[in-house]
Amino acid sequence: MDTKRPSYGHMIALFTMLMWGTTFVATKVLLRAFTPVEILFYRFVIGYGALWLFCPHRLRLTDRKQEWYFVGAGLCGVALYYLSENIALAYSLASSVGVIVSIAPMFTAILAHFFLDGEPLRPRFVFGFIAAIAGIGLIGWNGTAALQLNPIGDLLAVFAAFIWAVYSILGRKISAFGYNTIQTTRRTFLYGILFMVPALALAGFRFGFSRFAEPVYLGNMVFLSLGASAVCFITWNLAVRILGAVKTSVYIYLQPVISVLAAALILHERLTPMTLLGTALTLSGLVLSEWRTPQKNT
């Protein structure tokens, strides 16, 4: 398979969203026994070790100034984003947080328009984005009794969405350096873990390995660490390299759909007709945003 073709980029972006869409449910389960910071630390330390096993070679930068992009990516894409998301999940339902963080493409499109070349905001993209946002709004309007919306959790989820957009832009810059994706992902993880250290002390971190004796906690932690972190960060960065930050971030529209369905099936969170309508509208917006009119041969 040609890994540079757009179809390959779309395929791995979809795979990443299927995985990431269920992380809200896995994190919600782990919050029964772990604090948000503990989940974050274990998740990325295990993921970092796995990336070393996949590619046991040191990344050597051609320009030391490039290091700052990895610092920023680790701070935004690992420490701040996932810490905000995990804390938000402690206050709100998985379906609620999954919906709210999906506004990230709006921030990504705006930032990419000003900071990246060759990614204009085309009218069709804007109309598709509006349709998808309307669908997300319907999902979010699924009744306060169903979603148990909490202002603190909602604000943290919005902040996480903006931070992810910043990470997407930094990831696009890093991918342009031409380094091995596993090595760049591992370096991002390292800085993310280093930025977590102050939060560990403030949050009363404890190792408590006995908690992993429970299969449900061990299984969800392995899923978050290896699947949703080590593997999906690689596939996401590959998709960004192939499709660009804006086109790839459009797939985040699928995240609320997957999250709501997974939360309903696994956590038994309420699924209403309005949620189904919002799901259909979100998917329609995704298709419209990605639709391209074939050009006639000249």
Stockholm file with secondary structure:
# STOCKHOLM 1.0

chainA/1-298         MDTKRPSYGHMIALFTMLMWGTTFVATKVLLRAFTPVEILFYRFVIGYGALWLFCPHRLRLTDRKQEWYFVGAGLCGVALYYLSENIALAYSLASSVGVIVSIAPMFTAILAHFFLDGEPLRPRFVFGFIAAIAGIGLIGWNGTAALQLNPIGDLLAVFAAFIWAVYSILGRKISAFGYNTIQTTRRTFLYGILFMVPALALAGFRFGFSRFAEPVYLGNMVFLSLGASAVCFITWNLAVRILGAVKTSVYIYLQPVISVLAAALILHERLTPMTLLGTALTLSGLVLSEWRTPQKNT
#=GR chainA/1-298 SS CCTTSHHHHHHHHHHHHHHHHTHHHHHHHHTTTSCHHHHHHHHHHHHHHHHHHHCCCCCCCSCGGGHHHHHHHIIIIIIIHHHHHHHHHHHSCHHHHHHHGGGHHHHHHHHHHHHSTTCCCCHHHHHHHHHHHHHHHHHHTSCHHHHCCCHHHHHHHHHHHHHHHHHHHHHHHHHTTTCCHHHHHHHHHHHHHHHHHHHHHHTTCCCCGGGGGSHHHHHHHHIIIIIIIIIHHHHHHHHHHHHCHHHHHGGGGHHHHHHHHHHHHHSCCCCCHHHHHHHHHHHHHHHHHHCCCCCCCC
#=GC SS_cons         CCTTSHHHHHHHHHHHHHHHHTHHHHHHHHTTTSCHHHHHHHHHHHHHHHHHHHCCCCCCCSCGGGHHHHHHHIIIIIIIHHHHHHHHHHHSCHHHHHHHGGGHHHHHHHHHHHHSTTCCCCHHHHHHHHHHHHHHHHHHTSCHHHHCCCHHHHHHHHHHHHHHHHHHHHHHHHHTTTCCHHHHHHHHHHHHHHHHHHHHHHTTCCCCGGGGGSHHHHHHHHIIIIIIIIIHHHHHHHHHHHHCHHHHHGGGGHHHHHHHHHHHHHSCCCCCHHHHHHHHHHHHHHHHHHCCCCCCCC
//
